[in-house]
Amino acid sequence: MRIRHSLLSAGAAAALILGLAPAATATATAAGQAATVMNPCGFYETGADARYNHCTSDGSNVIIEVEVFGPNYERCVGPGDTWLGSASRIQGAHYVGRTC
């Protein structure tokens, strides 16, 4: 009985692996960047809106300080995305280290 073996040369194997790996890596990277761009954690602006995205895995509510033209104020926000107001009025927001 005769057994046939199919062997790839080292160069052909490397070309096959390298040819597939960049496409998979590029797809994963693009998906990760798209998620980051759409919902960044913390304060961000989208057009005319100021938003705060509280990224958490424990479901906690936190207090943020909202920076405005005039006296800043504190606000309790839950997990996920919260609309803070017009980007023309809100300068920024940050977590103050307390839960609510």
C-alpha positions as CSV (number, residue, x, y, z in Angstrom):
1,M,0.0,0.0,0.0
2,R,1.3,3.4,-0.9
3,I,0.6,6.5,1.2
4,R,0.8,9.9,-0.3
5,H,1.8,12.9,1.7
6,S,1.2,16.5,0.9
7,L,3.8,18.8,2.3
8,L,4.0,22.6,2.0
9,S,7.4,24.2,1.8
10,A,8.3,26.5,4.7
11,G,7.9,29.5,2.3
12,A,4.5,28.4,1.1
13,A,3.3,27.8,4.6
14,A,4.5,31.2,5.7
15,A,2.8,32.9,2.8
16,L,-0.4,31.1,3.6
17,I,-0.3,32.1,7.3
18,L,0.8,35.7,6.6
19,G,-1.8,36.0,3.8
20,L,-4.6,35.2,6.2
21,A,-3.4,36.8,9.5
22,P,-3.4,40.5,8.4
23,A,-7.0,40.3,7.2
24,A,-8.2,38.7,10.5
25,T,-6.2,41.2,12.5
26,A,-7.4,44.2,10.5
27,T,-11.1,43.1,10.9
28,A,-10.8,42.7,14.6
29,T,-9.0,46.0,15.0
30,A,-11.5,47.9,12.9
31,A,-14.4,46.4,14.9
32,G,-12.7,47.4,18.2
33,Q,-12.0,50.9,16.9
34,A,-15.6,51.3,15.7
35,A,-16.9,50.4,19.2
36,T,-14.5,52.8,20.9
37,V,-15.4,55.6,18.5
38,M,-19.1,55.2,19.0
39,N,-19.2,54.9,22.8
40,P,-16.1,56.2,24.5
41,C,-16.0,56.0,28.2
42,G,-16.2,59.3,30.1
43,F,-17.0,62.7,28.7
44,Y,-17.4,63.2,25.0
45,E,-19.2,65.4,22.5
46,T,-21.2,64.4,19.5
47,G,-22.0,67.4,17.3
48,A,-24.0,69.7,19.4
49,D,-24.4,67.4,22.4
50,A,-22.3,66.8,25.5
51,R,-22.5,63.2,26.9
52,Y,-21.0,61.1,29.6
53,N,-20.6,57.3,29.2
54,H,-20.2,55.5,32.6
55,C,-18.5,52.2,31.6
56,T,-18.9,49.7,34.4
57,S,-19.3,46.0,34.9
58,D,-20.8,46.2,38.4
59,G,-23.9,48.3,37.6
60,S,-22.9,51.1,40.0
61,N,-24.1,54.7,39.8
62,V,-21.4,57.4,40.2
63,I,-21.2,61.1,40.8
64,I,-19.6,63.2,38.1
65,E,-18.7,66.9,38.2
66,V,-20.1,68.7,35.2
67,E,-18.0,71.7,34.1
68,V,-20.0,74.6,32.8
69,F,-19.5,78.3,32.1
70,G,-20.2,79.4,35.7
71,P,-20.4,77.2,38.8
72,N,-19.8,73.5,38.2
73,Y,-22.4,71.0,39.5
74,E,-22.5,67.4,40.5
75,R,-24.8,64.8,38.9
76,C,-25.5,61.1,39.6
77,V,-25.3,58.9,36.5
78,G,-26.0,55.3,36.0
79,P,-24.3,52.7,33.7
80,G,-24.2,53.6,30.1
81,D,-24.6,56.8,28.2
82,T,-26.1,60.0,29.7
83,W,-27.0,63.2,27.8
84,L,-25.6,66.2,29.8
85,G,-26.8,69.0,27.6
86,S,-25.7,71.3,24.8
87,A,-22.0,71.1,23.9
88,S,-22.0,74.9,23.8
89,R,-22.8,75.0,27.5
90,I,-20.9,72.0,28.8
91,Q,-17.1,72.2,29.0
92,G,-16.4,68.7,30.4
93,A,-17.3,66.2,33.0
94,H,-15.3,63.8,35.2
95,Y,-15.8,61.2,37.9
96,V,-15.3,62.5,41.4
97,G,-14.7,59.2,43.2
98,R,-18.0,58.7,44.9
99,T,-21.0,56.5,44.2
100,C,-24.7,57.5,44.5
